[in-house]
């Protein structure tokens, strides 16, 4: 069963993915392929669901905030690596 938090995450992911989709119509500088949209949808959805799960399960506010910040930082590192290959790892394709 999908709860309201999961619906909100789904709507947020769709809205965020509309940004590059619309930008591709107006400029050649944004050039995403289907796999880019799929990977970003997976990353955004998994990050949102993990943060929502941690928000429900962790009761200590400091630990909750620190853990969610860690998840968001991990998301940003993975996104940066996939986008431009910051760390020159095999997943970046560089």
Secondary structure, 3 states (H helix, E strand, C coil): CCCHHHHHHHHHHHHHHHHHHHHHHHCCCCCCCHHHHHHHHHHHHHHHHHHHHHHHHCCCHHHHHHHHHHHHHHHHHHHHHHHHCCCCCHHHCC
